[in-house]
Amino acid sequence: MIYRTDYHMHSSYSDGRSEPEDYIPPAIAAGLSEIGFSEHLNLFREIEDCNMNPGNISTYITHLQRLQNNTNDIKIKIGLEVDYFSGKEKEIDSYLNTLPLDYIIGSVHYLGEKTVDVGPEFYEGKSINKLFESYFDSVISAVNSELFDIIGHCDLIRIYGYKPTSDLEPLYRKLAKAMKVHNVAFEVNTNGRNRPLADFYPDRKFLHIFREERVPVCVNSDAHMPSRVGQYFDEAYELLNYTGFNEMAVFDKRVRRMVPF
């Protein structure tokens, strides 16, 4: 049996629809060995419904620690999904380095003052080629910061199905090389299947690049409701196996180990 984990889930502490304990039964039913919560945290914008209030961080951690102590059928890990902003590395590190986390997912949502997933109108009238280049530059900067254990949905810029005319392989290659150098994992994020893109992140035709560069991988659902925990995992694992991956990244107290699958 494959040792499966799902480290990217959102509860009512950020923009998820249910309390953390509601995610446990479907995770067990899906055959997962570990789950982890990774609430959205943005330290440099106004607090929005989609993000955790930093003032609730202690309550969040205490809640998950209580679940850890009271749950025997599955391991529960404590994480965060943190927005990366260039030039704010010291502030991010200062906030995170004292927290008892098992892993930190770093994500790029913003290009300028707007997020790339705010709606398709964000892309109207803009050069898609330049948007992709800017987005990948930001993600690579997040990798280079060494603040994060996992990079979330590394090509979220694909969310609405816009496709540049330029060759994207050099961007994926540059990103994968940076991940290898800075010892950062990437995720196959299955929630892209629920978005206009209707496919995983990252683009499956470039997965071989991450394999060639020997970048660690994990499979995550990015679930915002219990019914999506472990969603499309059979397809994701089959895809990774076909691409040549044979082990998954597992995290505990910010330490990564690899588990064969």
Secondary structure as the mmCIF struct_conf table of DSSP 4:
data_model
#
loop_
_struct_conf.conf_type_id
_struct_conf.id
_struct_conf.beg_label_comp_id
_struct_conf.beg_label_asym_id
_struct_conf.beg_label_seq_id
_struct_conf.end_label_comp_id
_struct_conf.end_label_asym_id
_struct_conf.end_label_seq_id
STRN STRN1 THR A 5 ASP A 6
STRN STRN2 MET A 9 MET A 9
TURN_TY1_P TURN_TY1_P1 SER A 12 ASP A 15
BEND BEND1 ARG A 17 SER A 18
HELX_RH_3T_P HELX_RH_3T_P1 PRO A 20 TYR A 23
HELX_RH_AL_P HELX_RH_AL_P1 ILE A 24 ALA A 29
TURN_TY1_P TURN_TY1_P2 ALA A 30 GLY A 31
BEND BEND2 SER A 33 SER A 33
STRN STRN3 GLU A 34 LEU A 41
BEND BEND3 LEU A 43 ARG A 45
TURN_TY1_P TURN_TY1_P3 ASP A 49 CYS A 50
BEND BEND4 ASN A 51 ASN A 51
HELX_RH_3T_P HELX_RH_3T_P2 PRO A 54 ASN A 56
HELX_RH_AL_P HELX_RH_AL_P2 ILE A 57 ASN A 70
BEND BEND5 ASP A 73 ILE A 74
STRN STRN4 LYS A 75 ASP A 83
TURN_TY1_P TURN_TY1_P4 SER A 86 GLY A 87
HELX_RH_AL_P HELX_RH_AL_P3 GLU A 89 LEU A 96
TURN_TY1_P TURN_TY1_P5 ASN A 97 THR A 98
BEND BEND6 LEU A 99 LEU A 99
BEND BEND7 ASP A 102 ASP A 102
STRN STRN5 TYR A 103 SER A 107
STRN STRN6 TYR A 110 LEU A 111
TURN_TY1_P TURN_TY1_P6 GLY A 112 GLU A 113
STRN STRN7 LYS A 114 THR A 115
TURN_TY1_P TURN_TY1_P7 VAL A 116 ASP A 117
BEND BEND8 VAL A 118 VAL A 118
HELX_RH_3T_P HELX_RH_3T_P3 PRO A 120 TYR A 123
TURN_TY1_P TURN_TY1_P8 GLU A 124 GLY A 125
BEND BEND9 LYS A 126 LYS A 126
HELX_RH_AL_P HELX_RH_AL_P4 ILE A 128 ASN A 144
TURN_TY1_P TURN_TY1_P9 SER A 145 GLU A 146
BEND BEND10 ASP A 149 ASP A 149
STRN STRN8 ILE A 150 ILE A 151
BEND BEND11 HIS A 153 HIS A 153
TURN_TY1_P TURN_TY1_P10 CYS A 154 ASP A 155
HELX_RH_3T_P HELX_RH_3T_P4 LEU A 156 ARG A 158
TURN_TY1_P TURN_TY1_P11 ILE A 159 TYR A 160
BEND BEND12 THR A 165 SER A 166
HELX_RH_AL_P HELX_RH_AL_P5 GLU A 169 VAL A 181
TURN_TY1_P TURN_TY1_P12 HIS A 182 ASN A 183
STRN STRN9 ALA A 185 ASN A 189
HELX_RH_3T_P HELX_RH_3T_P5 THR A 190 ASN A 194
BEND BEND13 ARG A 195 ARG A 195
TURN_TY1_P TURN_TY1_P13 PRO A 196 LEU A 197
BEND BEND14 ASP A 199 ASP A 199
STRN STRN10 TYR A 201 TYR A 201
BEND BEND15 PRO A 202 PRO A 202
HELX_RH_3T_P HELX_RH_3T_P6 ARG A 204 PHE A 206
HELX_RH_AL_P HELX_RH_AL_P6 LEU A 207 GLU A 212
TURN_TY1_P TURN_TY1_P14 GLU A 213 ARG A 214
STRN STRN11 VAL A 217 ASN A 220
STRN STRN12 ALA A 223 ALA A 223
BEND BEND16 HIS A 224 MET A 225
HELX_RH_3T_P HELX_RH_3T_P7 PRO A 226 ARG A 228
TURN_TY1_P TURN_TY1_P15 VAL A 229 TYR A 232
HELX_RH_AL_P HELX_RH_AL_P7 PHE A 233 THR A 243
TURN_TY1_P TURN_TY1_P16 GLY A 244 GLY A 244
STRN STRN13 GLU A 247 ASP A 252
TURN_TY1_P TURN_TY1_P17 LYS A 253 ARG A 254
STRN STRN14 VAL A 255 PRO A 260
#
